Amino acid sequence: MRTHSRVRSLEVLNDGRYRLTKTDGAVLEVFICECYSYGVAEYLETTGKLGRLDAIIISSNWCGYTTDLKMQCRDERVGLFDIRDFMAALNREAFWTYLSDWEEKRFKEQGLI
């Protein structure tokens, strides 16, 4: 993340949390999750322990998150991504709205967006 053109600085906090400052001055509290499946229960547990987050990154390509949680996080202006999509989302001011092409197609088919 440190080498991304939109990242000014990255500070390691604790418990998988990072404070990322974007080049536009926005400061994001980011949590990197190493879990197999991340859903609403895990999100509530995480935010109950760590407080408000701006982005949650699922760190492994073999892991994922639920559609329900993705939509809830978007409503709460929290980004929920795999690492690749997070890096793409950093290029947007409203980073939490970023969807991969696959997600956008699937969510449109399901009438979610």
C-alpha positions as CSV (number, residue, x, y, z in Angstrom):
1,M,0.0,0.0,0.0
2,R,2.9,2.4,0.8
3,T,3.9,2.5,-2.9
4,H,0.4,3.4,-4.2
5,S,0.4,6.8,-5.9
6,R,-2.5,8.0,-3.8
7,V,-0.9,7.0,-0.4
8,R,1.1,9.7,1.5
9,S,1.7,7.6,4.6
10,L,0.8,4.3,6.3
11,E,1.0,3.9,10.0
12,V,0.8,0.4,11.6
13,L,-1.5,0.5,14.7
14,N,-2.5,-2.7,16.3
15,D,-4.8,-5.8,15.9
16,G,-4.6,-5.6,12.1
17,R,-5.3,-1.9,11.9
18,Y,-3.5,0.7,9.9
19,R,-3.9,4.5,9.5
20,L,-3.6,5.4,5.9
21,T,-3.2,9.0,4.8
22,K,-4.1,9.7,1.2
23,T,-2.4,12.4,-0.9
24,D,-5.6,14.4,-0.8
25,G,-5.3,14.5,3.1
26,A,-8.0,12.0,3.8
27,V,-7.2,9.7,6.7
28,L,-8.5,6.2,6.6
29,E,-8.7,3.6,9.4
30,V,-8.1,0.3,7.6
31,F,-8.4,-3.2,9.0
32,I,-6.8,-6.1,7.3
33,C,-8.7,-9.4,7.9
34,E,-7.2,-12.8,7.6
35,C,-10.4,-14.8,7.9
36,Y,-12.0,-17.3,5.5
37,S,-15.4,-15.8,5.3
38,Y,-16.3,-12.3,6.5
39,G,-20.0,-11.6,7.2
40,V,-22.2,-9.3,9.3
41,A,-21.4,-11.2,12.5
42,E,-17.6,-10.8,12.0
43,Y,-18.1,-7.1,11.0
44,L,-20.0,-6.4,14.2
45,E,-17.4,-8.2,16.3
46,T,-14.5,-6.3,14.6
47,T,-16.1,-2.9,14.9
48,G,-17.2,-3.7,18.5
49,K,-13.6,-4.3,19.3
50,L,-11.8,-1.7,17.1
51,G,-14.4,1.0,16.7
52,R,-15.3,2.7,13.4
53,L,-13.4,1.7,10.4
54,D,-13.2,3.3,6.9
55,A,-12.1,0.2,5.1
56,I,-11.8,-3.6,5.6
57,I,-9.5,-5.6,3.4
58,I,-9.8,-9.3,3.1
59,S,-6.2,-10.3,2.7
60,S,-6.3,-13.7,0.9
61,N,-7.6,-14.6,-2.5
62,W,-9.1,-17.7,-1.0
63,C,-11.2,-15.8,1.4
64,G,-14.3,-13.5,0.8
65,Y,-17.1,-11.5,2.2
66,T,-20.9,-11.7,1.9
67,T,-23.0,-9.7,-0.5
68,D,-25.2,-8.5,2.4
69,L,-22.2,-7.1,4.2
70,K,-20.8,-5.4,1.1
71,M,-24.1,-3.6,0.6
72,Q,-24.3,-2.7,4.3
73,C,-20.8,-1.4,4.3
74,R,-21.5,0.7,1.2
75,D,-24.5,2.2,3.0
76,E,-22.3,3.0,6.0
77,R,-19.5,4.5,3.8
78,V,-17.1,1.7,4.7
79,G,-15.1,0.1,2.0
80,L,-15.1,-3.7,1.9
81,F,-12.6,-5.2,-0.5
82,D,-10.0,-7.7,-1.4
83,I,-6.5,-6.1,-1.7
84,R,-6.7,-5.6,-5.4
85,D,-10.0,-3.8,-5.3
86,F,-8.8,-1.7,-2.4
87,M,-5.9,-0.5,-4.4
88,A,-8.2,0.5,-7.3
89,A,-10.7,2.1,-4.9
90,L,-8.0,4.4,-3.5
91,N,-8.2,6.3,-6.8
92,R,-11.7,7.5,-5.9
93,E,-12.8,10.1,-3.5
94,A,-15.9,8.0,-2.6
95,F,-13.7,4.8,-2.4
96,W,-16.4,2.8,-0.5
97,T,-18.5,2.8,-3.7
98,Y,-16.0,1.0,-5.8
99,L,-17.1,-2.3,-7.3
100,S,-15.1,-4.6,-9.4
101,D,-16.5,-5.3,-12.8
102,W,-17.6,-8.8,-11.6
103,E,-19.4,-7.3,-8.5
104,E,-21.1,-4.6,-10.6
105,K,-22.5,-7.1,-13.0
106,R,-23.6,-9.5,-10.3
107,F,-25.2,-6.8,-8.2
108,K,-27.0,-5.3,-11.2
109,E,-28.4,-8.8,-12.0
110,Q,-29.6,-9.2,-8.5
111,G,-31.2,-5.7,-8.5
112,L,-28.9,-4.4,-5.7
113,I,-27.7,-1.4,-7.6
